[in-house]
């Protein structure tokens, strides 16, 4: 009976005429297609993830993508939709159907179980670049089937654009070296090498790819690059990406970003794999079998230690195991005494299978799954991933006895404390002029830091409203101001503006721009009935969702 039901669902998804339509779910869900990278070379494999936000009870789906057959070859497709809200993959899918420039892939769950809700990945498509040029892969349509046998169809027309470069097939300029007896691969680019590498730069990025000459494994990598020539191209080249084979480190070129100076001549990046046996048992249990990588960067022989305000990013490989939730994968900093500290801005990329973060300092890091769960998230499937992700990063905490209290209203002070911790913007030296800020209070530094950066302005009576519940529109304003302070691209300026909320006239004038922008950037989506309810007081679950969406974008 289960097999017949599964086959019926797949057949109905592909024909779509088998199910009655449901407009309520259609209004709430938004779909994207994101690639693990946009600059690739002929011969490279690129992975694209189709994901949905605001999903409701999704039991099965069909995803259709179109591509430039002159520039790409389709390789494979697989399901990424979890079995339930536990992130365990289970179900049945058809082999991808390729017709001309169109690939159709369908999947359904097995058995009479509930569908998936919240913000989730749906499907993964792999393509190989064939030749140089500009090309796009487009998410043309998505059909959803719910456990109540209702269906929705979406035509998002979302694009992933690519600049395909000539090269050796690894999306960058390759440099080869040999591993020494200590297991270290050392490579030093000469001026002539860098001149050639600069010619491969695209979209503001120069990518250097390190390779072992004989394909042998290595535990450590040390790469030295001349940067004086790159600095002369800073109007065209904004970042240097160094793929060491162990991790990827991205370094800003502009001297104003605080890493290089106008007179810098050479940088050396070292990435070393450490022996976990030297660490305390508690740390080994925390990181499990993950590699511990130590990072060092020097500019003209001078080590660069503190990175506060310097936008260097790091990508560490991590492959999800069965049942692991992407939101709970984090990066840990490990000091010389074996103490650990979670990196709050770390996010997991399902497409590239890496943890991406901006370190506050160089040293040792490992990617691992945080063990967090709450017993009172039943009925909050749409927020579960966000709540657990924030808890994994020590941004949000439970309320005791394994509970999170998702329905509890969140105060303005609590929201700012979570936000400023999430984006690592707390300045302990900042001071506040708000009349209701108590010296030494747990929220003082967070609110003072937010005021200093122009993220909050307080109330007309000179107070901040520390204990007042925060409204939904004020959350949108504060997130909008935070994005501006970070100069973060939230996708606000691209794509077609969504339909206005049915109660948009109720949004206060001071919040209207922020609400419109946050809706366009898909950080807020409103209620199932099309309303936003701007002046309603927000609860802890709603705050967790918008905060997690923010840190995934910055």
Secondary structure, 3 states (H helix, E strand, C coil): CHHHHHHHHHHHHHHCCCCEECHHHHHHCEEEEEECCCEEECCCEEEEEEEEEEEEEEEEEEEEEEECCCCEEEEEEEECCCCCCCCCCCCEECCCEEECCEEEEEEECCCCCCCEEEEEEEEEEEEEECCCEEEEEEEEEEEEEECCCEEEEECCCEEEEEEEECCCCCCCEEEEECECCCCEEEEECCHHHHHHHHHCCECCEEEEEEEECCCCCCCEEEEEEECHHHHCCCCCCCEEEEECCCEEEEEECCHHHCCCCCCCCEEEEEEEEECHHHCCHHHHHHHCCCCEEEEEEEECCEECCECCCCCCEEEEECCCCCCCCHHHEEEEEECCCCCEEECCCCEEECCCCEEEECCCECCEEEEEECCCCCCCCCCCHHHHHHHHHHHHCCCCCCCECCECCCCCECEHHHHHHHHHHHCCCCCCCCCCCCCCCCCCCCCHHHHHHHHHCCCCCCCCCCCCCCCCECEHHHHHHHHHHHHHHHCCCCCCCCCCCCCCCCCHHHCCHHHHHHHHHHHHCCCCCCCCCCCCCCCCECEHHHHHHHHHHHHHHC
